[in-house]
């Protein structure tokens, strides 16, 4: 009987271990499928979005320039293949979701394609989609991202990784053979023949090993989704209930895995033999030991009893002599039943005195009701222990903070409360010191912040005086030519009067021309006044009008420096273009409204224009005569954001300083010619006061400053 029971228990134990190992492997497959799919999605999204953030790629997609797109991805394709070591497909689609071009290798392009629901959904909802998707050449994990250029949806970019990558990861991690099946109706669109067919007609398209097909064909799938196969002396456990999901969460393919359990099967036989041998040995030893076993058991029980009593005495000595306060008191009356030496020492009472007291006698801040409420969860069994803080009063009347840990216990069959009390005086002192230190630190931070804000205010005032000097100089340039013209008109009137007399038509024409010049000078004064008028509050303003007014103030200086300027404005309603002219367009639209302080915005414009003018003059001095400078103002208000790009051909920004151009007091100009605070203050105005972005880049010998502001356009009620 003993042999039988021992053997049976051993075999059952081994079988349970085998079953547990198989279940664990089954769950691990599910976890790997989910985890690796999530990893693929995060990895592809991160890397592909980094590629799509390139401004010139999005520009090439907007202009449908296949050659530029191909050159761009030729450079990036090899890095993706080297990272994933598998087939990579990059697919570009137009704004309708139709295929525009595909890349399977550097320089390998294919412009044909077919519509897929996944792409149609991205085009319709303008949101990324990801998941497994079936194409002509098999199953791929795909990530598709909508692409915008200048706020306009221009198409879809898609990257795909062959499912072999996922199967290879799982095979190497889990040591499984596996195959991938797709529904029979989906297999009709494949460009190759499936390798096998399952019980339900599904077609095999990917395998981790050629032996998979041989093993698969011998499996009896009528037994369900989990079965075993014996092939040439080896045993395999087949799992058939794993699925791959598409972008919409629906099943798109079935994953069948083969787990080699030969060693586990052999272990059962081995343990069966071992169990028989051990059972025989066990019986023999039992017979030899039965003679003295009874006396030995009694001796062991006596020894354990003595050890238990010794241990109780040992723990009792530790508790009794602990320096922490330990109290035991009655649940109903709260009268002390026992206390240790630490309680007597900390409170200043003798052991006999404390046993005549209740716990409320040493807790001046608590009443019977409040204390009962604190320990009620322990009394009613809701919690094993509770902790709270209060103060204890010593015999001499001094108070000290304590942390109390309460639990219910039994002493000689009697239910009592045990309290372990910690003196937290040092901790409270440390907390108070830390609180005072934090308050002092906060005060110091406030002082430093106030000092920094004051310094920035002084910087802004200094910059405003510098700008005022530049603006006065600009007004002088603006007035010089009209004043000369007025002088010529006066001289002409005198000569005409003496030579042939003044008739009405001549006087009327002179009056008309002079008034035009005077009105122009008056407009210049108005622009100058509005530029320095303080803004009382943030309000919507027409950004194209502010750009034109700022350029009008410095146009004479630009022309005197042989610098052309171009103005381009686009919105959803109309477009405007002018060259060397600041006449207000007739197409002013509320779609170019932004919110902020208009005077500060003009100051940003003036800083960038003066920097561009200085750069062009410096480049002209180093090149041959005849160099023509230009500044281009490109305003795009077609989307939710308004983008203003200011480009000049002053030679661009050196690569080693482009990251520093917005730092305070940084300048590349000679000493005395630049303060280094203009661009710093401009970035603060745009990003802090107008909640936008100001960036700088250098391209083809040109510096480009780009302002991105949120549109404040309001739809008309009518």
Secondary structure, 3 states (H helix, E strand, C coil): CHHHHHHHHHHHHHHHHHHHHHHHHHHHHHHHHHHHHHHHHHHHHHHHHHHHCCHHHHHHHHCCCHHHHHHHHHHHHHHHHHHHCCCEEEEEECCCCCEEEEEEECCEEECCCCCCHHHHHHHHHCCCEEEEEEECCEEEEEEEEEEEECCEEEEEEEEEEEHHHHHHHHHHHHCCEEEEEECHHHHCCCCCCCCCECCCCCEEEEECCCHHHHHHHCCCHHHCCEEEEEECCEEEEEEEEEEEEECCCCEEEEEEEEEECHHHHHHHHHHHHHHHHHHHHHHHHHHHHHHHHHHHHHHHHHHHHHHHHHHHHHHHHHHHHCCCEEEEEECCCCEEEEECHHHHHHHCCCHHHHHCCEHHHHCCCCCHHHHHHHHHHHHCCCCCEEEEEEEEECCCCCEEEEEEEEEEEEECCEEEEEEEEEECHHHHHHHHHHHHHHHHHHHHHHHHHHHHHHHHHHHHHHHHHHHHHHHHHHHHHHHHHHHHHHHHHHHHHHHHHHHCCCCHHHHHHHHHHHHHHHHHHHHHHHHHHHHHCCCCCCEEEEHHHHHHHHHHHHHHHHHHCCEEEEEEEEECCCEEEEECCCCCCCCCCHHHEEEECHHHHHHHHHHHHHHHHHHHHHHHHHCCCCCCEEEEEEEEECCCEEEEEEEECCCCCCCCCCCCCCCCCCCCCCCCCCCCCHHHHHHHHHHHHCCCEEEEEEECCEEEEEEEEEECCCCCCC
